[in-house]
Amino acid sequence: MASQTRIIKIDGMTCGGCVASVHTATDSIDGIDTISVDLADNLATVTFDDSKTSAEAIASAIDEAGFDATVANS
């Protein structure tokens, strides 16, 4: 397992419901170890197994939930 931690910028979050939506959008992604969503900073910190998923795939799932998600440069 090659674990990575990346930051994903998320535009469009306005409330705790949005945070819950981000968690719901990423719950089914195999390989995510932890995800912490910060509403105030519009960021998610995600730790994942890069042999099972990628930061880009996680950001894409968040996009599909109705947000504008981009992987921050590491």
C-alpha positions in Angstrom: 0.0 0.0 0.0 1.4 3.4 -1.0 -0.4 5.9 1.1 -0.6 9.5 0.0 -2.1 12.6 1.6 -3.3 15.4 -0.8 -5.3 18.6 -0.5 -8.4 19.1 -2.7 -9.8 22.6 -3.0 -13.6 22.6 -3.1 -15.5 25.7 -4.3 -19.3 25.9 -3.7 -19.6 24.6 -0.2 -21.7 26.9 2.0 -22.9 24.8 4.9 -22.6 21.6 6.9 -24.9 19.9 4.5 -22.3 20.5 1.8 -19.6 18.9 3.9 -21.9 15.9 4.3 -22.5 15.8 0.6 -18.7 15.7 0.0 -18.4 12.8 2.5 -21.3 10.9 0.8 -19.7 11.5 -2.7 -16.5 9.9 -1.5 -17.8 7.1 0.7 -17.9 4.5 -2.0 -14.4 5.2 -3.4 -12.2 2.2 -2.6 -8.8 3.2 -1.3 -9.7 6.2 0.8 -8.3 5.9 4.3 -9.5 9.2 5.7 -11.0 12.4 4.5 -11.4 15.6 6.5 -13.4 18.4 5.0 -12.8 22.0 6.2 -15.8 24.2 5.3 -14.1 27.5 6.4 -11.1 26.9 4.2 -13.0 25.1 1.4 -10.5 22.2 1.5 -10.5 18.5 1.9 -7.5 16.6 3.2 -7.6 13.1 1.9 -5.3 10.1 2.7 -5.6 7.3 0.2 -4.0 4.2 -1.3 -2.6 5.4 -4.6 -2.7 1.8 -6.0 -6.5 1.9 -5.7 -7.5 5.5 -6.5 -6.0 8.9 -7.2 -6.5 12.4 -6.0 -7.9 13.3 -9.4 -10.5 10.5 -9.2 -11.6 11.8 -5.7 -11.8 15.3 -7.0 -13.9 14.1 -9.9 -16.4 12.4 -7.6 -16.7 15.6 -5.6 -17.3 17.5 -8.9 -20.0 15.1 -9.8 -21.7 15.9 -6.5 -22.1 19.5 -7.7 -18.9 21.2 -6.4 -15.9 22.6 -8.1 -13.0 20.4 -6.9 -9.4 20.6 -7.9 -6.3 18.9 -6.6 -3.9 21.4 -5.0 -0.3 21.3 -6.0 1.7 19.3 -3.5 
